[in-house]
Amino acid sequence: MTQSENTQNIPPSHVVGIGTSAGGLEALQEFFGNLPSDTGATYIVVQHLSPDYKSMMSELLTKHTDMPIFEVSDSITIEANAIYLMPPRKNMLITEGKLLLSDQMPDRLPHLSIDVFLRSLAEDQQHKGIGIILSGTGTDGTRGIRAMKEAGGLVVVQKPDSAKFDGMPTNAYQTGLADMVLLPSEMGKSLVDFINHPSIKGDAPVSSFTASDGDSKVLDDIFDILKKQSSINFAQYKSSTVSRRIERRLGINQLKTLDAYLRLLKESSREVSILSKELLINVTRFFRDDEAFEKLTTVAVHKVLTSGNGKDPIRLWIAGCSSGEEAYSIAILFDEAKEKYQIDRRVKIFATDVDEDAIAEASTGVYAAEIVQDISKSRLKHYFEPTGNAYVVSAKLRKMVIFAQHNMIEDPPFSNINLLSCRNALIYFQQNAQQKVFLSFYFALQQNGYLFLGNSESLGDMAAHFETVDERTRIFQKVSAARLPLKQPSSLKQNITAPVVSPISNSNVHQSRMVINNKYNTVMERLIEHYAPDCVVLNDNFDAVHVYGDMTRYTKGLGRGKVSLNIKDMICDDLAIAVSTALYRSEKNEEDVFYSDVACILDGEASYIDLAVFMVKQSDHQSSPRSYILQFIVHEHDNVVRKSPKSITFDGGEQSLQRIHDLEQELVKKQEHLQVTIEELETTNEELQSANEELMSSNEELQSTNEELQSVNEELYTVNSEYQEKISQLTEANMDLDNVINSTDLGIIFLDENLTIRKYTPHSANYINLRASDIGRPIHHISHELDYSDFLTQIGNVSTKGEVVEQDILTKTGQTALLRMAPYAVNDDISTTAQHGVLITITNISRLKFVENALVQAQEQFKTLLVNRSKRLHHRIEVNQHVTVMVVDDDAVDRLRVQRYFKESEERTFTIVEAKTLEEAIELAGRMKIDVCLLDYQLGANTAEDFVNAMKDKDIDTPIILLSGQKESVMDKTFLSNEIIDVISKDDLSKPLLVRSIDYVLERKEIKDIVQKFEVAER
């Protein structure tokens, strides 16, 4: 079908992109078979098609839907309530409602045409796009639904266990982006409900809640629920983003009001998690926006590597890294630059995100095979290792990147950053949150450090402190040295002198996530309670996290090499034993420890201090993280010291001996544990060796199986080719049959064994009241125009008994038809015991019957005519028939001659009417009944032909006998005329000839009248 045949020309409310591959035909048939044809949406099917065979998808789907189906041609404009099929060997995009085709690259495999289309659909239709993934192999469509999700579109996936090939549905489902996971037969109703939902349709948009105080209160309650479960304050996100996501969830859950949705959130932690994930919008890919990354390489990467003294590590911060693709992309750029320019300098990348699940996924470094579309072959080979249907980031890159959970709005920033990348995250924040984040970024960046933003993001009020390096790709450089106030979260104390970022060990990813977050709120409150003058906050590894007051008096100066923030490495030697002992006791006994009168050297003078360790737990749970507050109180000159009731005087010798004893006991336990661990590792190694041998054996078997499958695949391809040829032949035969059915003037109806209508010819509708929608309906549901009460009974007899029925019947309009019913073998079984289909043929024989009856009647009349003719000839003298003859001749002598012959005739009585001119003859013929006209050929300036034409014009039908002195020439011109029946030469004129000619003319006229009666009767 071509688009021009469709006259709707209605733009769609939504555009549905359907991706499918192997096993997709069944799923599509179920989907469209349960989908109304008036949803107002457009459905575009993108399928992996063989380039070697013509697709019959259109013909196969036509049986399951009333919507028109079009094969896409380039630049076709989509319309509502229509289905579009992508042709083979093509990739397809949608732009401004038009479908654009491009040739697939033959050397680029696999062809991920579903991803290509869904990504363009997301960009073109935004939240009006709907992506559906049905049966198929591989991962095509996975990237596409990520783009759909980011744009606010709906994602629907077929239940993997219902798919013939579950590769595509499974991969799509595992992304966690599917809004609905349904059977194909269930999708139609769910789509209709979603499209027609008031918040989706636009009748009652949720975005209007800001105008209602009640709805605003409900929204605040929703934010509270989200914050309680995810620790993220989504109130700082743009209201348009939040409302659009809530609208989608209302449509998906078929809820009408915000109050109803709030109730659902209170009852379902799963729905809270889904909404939280949707608001976070964790969608990214490797080298997203190639042009921007190329420009970053050109203008920033090399300069960053050569900045400073050339020895200090390069520090990068990827804020909002999602699942890690952007962090690894930038790591690749820096590693390539290091190799290109032969620069040996350590690059340390801090990749952070507020979503803990996204960070966990990024830390694994495992990505689906679809990344081949984003990464060049050389990079893929150099930086990734294939494993099954996925790729693992190389150890080289993984060592460069440290992933940690971090809230860029609430948590303190990193420091001394050379390049900071935050792309496509700030656009979702409200303006005050954006301003707060930019202040953090400004604080984090070194002088001349680079800031890399997304295409839709700008610096706003911070533009004065940055220089634009490239406007198009949003690369900026910090040029201002001004000290701007860093806005701290309200829960933190405002007089913190300096945040200290914990170092992250490369040996343990989990221990690396030590970025400060809200879990230290309790610590801050405890400090405020005790008003500690000089203290340091430690984590459970005794690493310094925050410093309060002046700690330089108690710590060592920084030396060469790697800096350690562990308090045991930082504390001065005089206090080392006291501090380590106090921390050990606090950790072991889970109690606060107080030491008084600890001798030490402060500022070059002998002094005594009081030392306190406060242990803080985040919760009462046994595994809850611990923090420690190490506090120092210097004795004043008057030796007046405030001591805790629990404080004890510190005895260096005794405490040293006790500490040594504790350390020896701990060492013994560690040695025993080490020995057990070694033995377990040896056992595990043996088991791994055995498993490796089994794996090698299994690999050999799989290789053999793969070869067998390859052989089977070739055989299947051959069989498929044969089937394709057979299908082509059947299609051709079917086309021939369709042409016969559409062109014949016979009424033919095909019934299956259940007496339901399979096919019929258009002429059948003259007898049986059939329409196109009656295909598949039982014949007894259909009314007919036959005057035949046993019609249905005879059909049943033919079906069950295999009889042939042939009978003349009448229609209700009085026509005569030949009805023939014969058994129709549906399964090549024509036995009399089987249930048969029925082939009904109805032929209009009304004309044939009429001709048959007319022929019989004509034969009878002809016989009668012959008998009467014989009697008239035999008794001609006795018959005295009156005949009116008009003589038309301008020669008086000829007129007298003809009159004399008529007067001498004894067989008939003649009335003679004379006319000398053409006009006079026409006038007489018009007002008198003339039986025969004797016409002279030449009438002055006129001829007999003029007379004949004038008689035709007047519609006067009088038989003519032509009199002429030029018989041969006249016969050539006029003898064959219907009006001139006979021609007599004046030279041959005699009374017998004249009378015989008149008899001939009268008999011919009588036969002509009989024939006309037949024709009238037939009509």
Secondary structure, DSSP 8 states (H G I E B T S, - for coil): --GGG-------S-EEEEEE-TTHHHHHHHHHHTS-S-SS-EEEEEE---TTS---HHHHHHTT-SS-EEE--TTEE--TTEEEE--TTEEEEEETTEEEEEE--TTS-S--HHHHHHHHHHHHHGGGEEEEE-S-SSSTTHHHHHHHHHTT-EEEEE-GGGSSS-HHHHHHHHTT--SEEE-HHHHHHHHHHHHTSHHHHTSS-GGGGGG-HHHHHHHHHHHHHHHHHH---GGGB-HHHHHHHHHHHHHHHT--SHHHHHHHHHH-HHHHHHHHHHHHT----TTSSHHHHHHHIIIIIHHHHT-TTS-S-EEEEEET-TTSHHHHHHHHHHHHHHHHHT----EEEEEEES-HHHHHHHHHTEEEGGGGGTS-HHHHHHHEEEETTEEEE-HHHHHHEEEEE--TTTS----SEEEEEE-SSGGGB-HHHHHHHHHHHHHHEEEEEEEEE-TT---GGGGGGEEEEETTTTEEEE-----------TTS-TT--EE------TT-TGGG-----GGGHHHHHHHHHHT-SEEEEE-TT-BEEEEES--TTTB----SSS---BHHHHB-HHHHHHHHHHHHHHHHHTS-EEEEEEEEEETTEEEEEEEEEEEEESSSSTT--EEEEEEEEE--TT------TT-EE--HHHHHHHHHHHHHHHHHHHHHHHHHHHHHHHHHHHHHHHHHHHHHHHHHHHHHHHHHHHHHHHHHHHHHHHHHHHHHHHHHHHHHHHHHHHH-SSEEEEE-TT-BEEEE-GGGGGTB---GGGTTSBGGGS-B-BS-TTHHHHHHHHHHH---EEEEEEBTTS-EEEEEEEEE-TTS---TTS--EEEEEEEE-HHHHHHHHHHHHHHHHHHHHHHHHHHHHHTTTT--EEEEEEEE-S-HHHHHHHHHHHHH-SSEEEEEEEESSHHHHHHHHHHS--SEEEEESEETTEEHHHHHHHHHHTT----EEEEES-HHHHHHHHTT-SSEEEEEEGGG--HHHHHHHHHHHHHHHHHHHHHHHHHHHH-
